[in-house]
Amino acid sequence: MADERLRVVLGWHMHQPDYRDAQTGRFMAPWVYLHAIKDYADMAAHLEAAPGACAVVNFTPVLLDQLEDYARRIDVCLCEGRQIGGLLLDTLAQPVLALDEERRRAVVRACLRANRRRMIERFTPYRQLADIAAIALEHPGGFAYLDDAFVFDLLVWHNLAWLGESVRADRRAVALMEKARRFSRHDRGVLLELIRDVIADLPRRYRALAAQSRVELSITPYAHPLMPLLLDFASAREANAALPLPLAPGYPGGAERVRWHLAGAKAAHERHFGAPPEGCWPSEGALSEATLAALDAAGFAWTAS
């Protein structure tokens, strides 16, 4: 009897846009570091714990570069006291809470951006802090009663709740969770060290999995462009023949930009993982006949959509 089992390859697409302000370099949103200490770390742990598991893990180059940037900035902050360049981590690193009311409100609101049932209610101290913060934000004048210690505790718990299951088992995280409240500057420094260590170690962990042939690492064009439209606006009609097209005949320099994004992706992948990628997951899975030709010319062995 023929083997009727279906051959399935699981593909995990790790993607965050570049949240850095082009002029100031500040991170305008925290999602890169928060997903790094949660999802990207836990995915590595799942794969490390299952020797028989095989998967393709795809990283966008702009995500890899931001992870590297975060690890470097946090390290400089811990060693020299310089700012990291993001609201939550810069506040976590402050010796005292030197924020005006508007920025204090912004920090408190940001600390409530977590799944209520799975992340906030799971931890009693975090739930209690979040309930008080929500009431204070809703009532005029109530925010004045939230002192510095309250804001720091809420901030620490927000980060603790975002830690992945595998990261939360770290002795440093265990000690902070057992302490539960009144976190000192030293405690917050320990949390920053943990965040730095997790982020900095991600490329090594995935590189080791690839070296053991337990995962294949693939890449996406450097800044996540839609290659079919860069090459030819009319390619949109390969998917929908009736789709209206822009009045412009094409994207200026589109083909050259596609080559730049593909070359940049390969260079970034080799710099972070020590080997060139074989496969390319196209941005948003967007493919066209011209895109396939460009991927082939760039030396990629496979793509998917």
QUIWOWO-V273306 format. One record per residue. N is the residue number from 1. RES is the residue in one letter. SS is DSSP state (H for helix, E for strand, L for the rest). OMEGA is omega in degrees with one decimal (none if undefined). D_LAST is the distance of its C-alpha to the last C-alpha in Angstrom with 2 decimals. Layout:
N:RES:SS:OMEGA:D_LAST
N:RES:SS:OMEGA:D_LAST
//
This chain:
1:M:L:-178.5:31.99
2:A:L:176.9:28.47
3:D:L:-176.4:26.23
4:E:L:178.2:24.04
5:R:L:-178.9:22.24
6:L:L:176.9:18.47
7:R:L:-176.3:16.80
8:V:L:173.2:14.47
9:V:L:178.0:12.91
10:L:E:178.6:12.82
11:G:E:-179.1:10.75
12:W:E:-175.7:12.70
13:H:E:179.0:11.75
14:M:E:-173.6:15.18
15:H:L:166.3:15.40
16:Q:L:174.0:18.54
17:P:L:179.2:19.53
18:D:L:-177.0:22.72
19:Y:L:-177.0:25.55
20:R:E:176.1:28.32
21:D:L:-174.1:30.65
22:A:L:-177.6:30.76
23:Q:L:-175.1:34.57
24:T:L:-176.3:35.69
25:G:L:-179.5:32.95
26:R:L:173.3:33.29
27:F:E:-175.6:30.44
28:M:L:176.1:30.33
29:A:L:-171.6:28.54
30:P:L:-165.7:28.59
31:W:H:179.2:25.09
32:V:H:-176.3:24.20
33:Y:H:179.9:27.27
34:L:H:177.7:27.33
35:H:H:177.7:23.85
36:A:H:-177.7:24.77
37:I:H:-179.8:27.93
38:K:H:-168.7:26.29
39:D:H:-176.3:22.66
40:Y:H:177.9:21.92
41:A:H:-179.2:25.32
42:D:H:177.7:25.13
43:M:H:176.2:21.75
44:A:H:-179.6:23.46
45:A:H:177.8:26.46
46:H:H:-179.1:24.66
47:L:H:178.4:23.15
48:E:H:-176.2:26.58
49:A:H:-177.1:28.32
50:A:L:-174.8:26.34
51:P:L:-177.6:26.92
52:G:L:-177.4:25.09
53:A:L:176.0:21.83
54:C:L:-177.5:18.90
55:A:E:168.1:15.77
56:V:E:177.8:13.36
57:V:E:-176.6:14.41
58:N:E:175.5:12.79
59:F:E:170.7:15.35
60:T:E:-179.1:15.41
61:P:H:-179.5:18.52
62:V:H:174.2:20.23
63:L:H:179.5:20.19
64:L:H:-179.1:21.70
65:D:H:178.1:24.28
66:Q:H:176.3:25.27
67:L:H:177.3:25.77
68:E:H:-179.3:27.98
69:D:H:178.4:29.78
70:Y:H:-178.5:30.49
71:A:H:-179.9:31.92
72:R:H:-176.9:34.10
73:R:H:179.3:35.34
74:I:H:178.4:36.24
75:D:H:178.2:38.08
76:V:H:177.7:40.02
77:C:H:-178.4:40.83
78:L:H:-177.0:42.24
79:C:H:-171.3:44.20
80:E:H:178.5:45.40
81:G:L:-179.9:44.98
82:R:L:-178.7:42.78
83:Q:L:178.8:40.37
84:I:L:179.2:36.73
85:G:L:176.9:35.58
86:G:E:-172.0:34.28
87:L:H:-173.4:36.29
88:L:H:-177.0:35.92
89:L:H:176.6:36.31
90:D:H:177.9:39.05
91:T:H:178.7:40.92
92:L:H:-176.3:40.54
93:A:H:-175.9:42.12
94:Q:L:174.7:45.03
95:P:L:174.9:48.49
96:V:L:-174.5:49.55
97:L:L:-178.2:47.68
98:A:L:-179.0:48.28
99:L:L:171.8:46.39
100:D:L:-173.2:47.70
101:E:H:-178.5:47.28
102:E:H:-179.5:44.25
103:R:H:174.0:42.29
104:R:H:177.2:43.62
105:R:H:180.0:42.29
106:A:H:178.3:38.89
107:V:H:-178.3:38.85
108:V:H:178.4:39.97
109:R:H:179.9:37.42
110:A:H:-178.9:34.62
111:C:L:176.2:35.96
112:L:L:179.8:35.48
113:R:L:178.2:31.71
114:A:L:179.4:30.86
115:N:L:-173.3:30.12
116:R:H:-173.6:33.61
117:R:H:-172.0:33.66
118:R:H:-174.3:31.65
119:M:H:-177.7:32.70
120:I:H:-176.3:35.89
121:E:L:-179.6:37.85
122:R:L:-176.0:37.11
123:F:L:-174.3:39.47
124:T:H:179.2:42.89
125:P:H:179.3:43.81
126:Y:H:179.5:40.56
127:R:H:-179.8:41.03
128:Q:H:178.8:44.62
129:L:H:-178.6:43.80
130:A:H:178.8:40.99
131:D:H:179.4:43.35
132:I:H:-179.1:46.04
133:A:H:-179.6:43.69
134:A:H:179.0:42.36
135:I:H:-178.1:45.98
136:A:H:-179.5:47.06
137:L:H:-176.6:44.30
138:E:H:-173.2:45.19
139:H:L:177.9:48.94
140:P:L:179.2:50.62
141:G:L:-177.1:52.56
142:G:H:-176.4:51.04
143:F:H:-178.7:48.86
144:A:H:-177.8:52.04
145:Y:H:179.3:52.61
146:L:L:-176.3:49.49
147:D:L:-176.3:50.92
148:D:H:-178.4:49.27
149:A:H:178.4:49.20
150:F:H:-177.6:47.36
151:V:H:178.9:44.62
152:F:H:179.4:44.23
153:D:H:178.2:44.08
154:L:H:-179.3:41.44
155:L:H:178.7:39.37
156:V:H:-179.0:39.73
157:W:H:175.4:38.76
158:H:H:179.1:35.69
159:N:H:178.1:34.48
160:L:H:-179.3:35.68
161:A:H:178.7:33.81
162:W:H:179.5:30.54
163:L:L:174.7:31.04
164:G:L:-179.1:28.83
165:E:H:-179.1:30.72
166:S:H:-179.1:30.92
167:V:H:-177.9:32.16
168:R:H:176.7:34.67
169:A:L:177.5:36.38
170:D:L:-175.8:37.43
171:R:H:179.7:41.22
172:R:H:177.6:41.08
173:A:H:179.7:38.99
174:V:H:-178.6:41.27
175:A:H:179.6:44.36
176:L:H:-179.5:43.15
177:M:H:178.0:42.26
178:E:H:177.5:45.65
179:K:H:167.9:47.41
180:A:L:-175.4:45.70
181:R:L:-179.4:47.47
182:R:L:-179.0:49.46
183:F:L:-178.8:47.08
184:S:L:175.2:48.84
185:R:H:177.5:47.68
186:H:H:178.7:47.54
187:D:H:-178.6:45.29
188:R:H:175.0:42.89
189:G:H:177.1:42.97
190:V:H:178.4:42.10
191:L:H:176.8:39.07
192:L:H:177.9:37.98
193:E:H:179.5:38.46
194:L:H:179.6:36.28
195:I:H:178.2:33.46
196:R:H:-176.1:33.80
197:D:H:-179.5:33.89
198:V:H:-178.2:30.76
199:I:H:-176.6:28.72
200:A:H:-174.7:30.27
201:D:H:-175.8:29.61
202:L:H:179.8:25.87
203:P:H:179.8:24.86
204:R:H:-176.8:27.52
205:R:H:179.4:26.38
206:Y:H:176.8:22.75
207:R:H:179.0:24.16
208:A:H:177.4:26.52
209:L:H:179.0:23.90
210:A:H:-180.0:22.02
211:A:H:178.5:25.44
212:Q:L:-178.5:26.07
213:S:L:177.3:22.82
214:R:L:170.9:22.00
215:V:E:165.7:18.77
216:E:E:179.6:16.59
217:L:E:177.9:16.15
218:S:E:-171.4:13.30
219:I:E:175.2:13.32
220:T:E:176.0:11.95
221:P:L:-160.2:13.93
222:Y:L:-175.6:17.34
223:A:L:173.1:17.93
224:H:L:178.4:14.44
225:P:L:172.0:14.82
226:L:L:-172.4:12.78
227:M:H:-179.4:12.99
228:P:H:-178.4:12.81
229:L:H:173.7:15.74
230:L:H:-176.9:17.58
231:L:H:-175.4:17.63
232:D:L:178.1:18.47
233:F:H:-176.4:18.96
234:A:H:179.1:19.08
235:S:H:177.2:15.41
236:A:H:-178.2:15.01
237:R:H:170.1:16.78
238:E:H:178.3:14.18
239:A:L:-177.7:12.76
240:N:L:-173.1:16.29
241:A:L:-176.1:19.27
242:A:L:-174.2:21.73
243:L:L:175.2:20.25
244:P:L:-176.6:23.04
245:L:L:175.1:22.57
246:P:L:177.9:24.43
247:L:L:179.4:27.86
248:A:L:-178.1:27.22
249:P:L:-179.4:26.26
250:G:L:179.7:23.61
251:Y:L:-177.4:22.85
252:P:L:178.7:25.75
253:G:L:-174.0:24.86
254:G:H:-178.1:21.12
255:A:H:178.2:20.54
256:E:H:178.8:22.77
257:R:H:177.4:20.99
258:V:H:179.0:17.60
259:R:H:179.3:19.55
260:W:H:-178.8:21.23
261:H:H:-180.0:18.20
262:L:H:177.7:16.74
263:A:H:178.3:20.26
264:G:H:178.7:20.90
265:A:H:-179.7:17.89
266:K:H:179.9:19.09
267:A:H:179.8:22.62
268:A:H:-179.7:21.96
269:H:H:-179.2:20.11
270:E:H:179.6:23.04
271:R:H:-177.0:25.57
272:H:H:-172.7:24.40
273:F:H:173.0:23.47
274:G:L:179.4:25.71
275:A:L:179.1:23.34
276:P:L:179.5:20.71
277:P:L:174.5:17.02
278:E:L:-173.6:15.50
279:G:E:179.0:11.82
280:C:E:171.2:10.01
281:W:E:-175.8:7.29
282:P:L:-179.7:7.36
283:S:H:-178.6:9.37
284:E:H:-179.3:8.23
285:G:H:-173.7:4.57
286:A:L:179.6:6.86
287:L:L:173.3:7.19
288:S:L:178.3:10.45
289:E:H:179.9:12.84
290:A:H:178.6:14.73
291:T:H:178.0:11.98
292:L:H:178.4:11.30
293:A:H:179.1:15.08
294:A:H:178.1:15.42
295:L:H:178.3:13.24
296:D:H:-179.8:15.37
297:A:H:179.4:18.46
298:A:L:174.8:17.84
299:G:L:176.7:17.93
300:F:L:-177.9:14.54
301:A:L:-178.6:14.30
302:W:E:170.7:10.62
303:T:E:-178.1:7.15
304:A:E:178.6:3.77
305:S:L:none:0.00
//
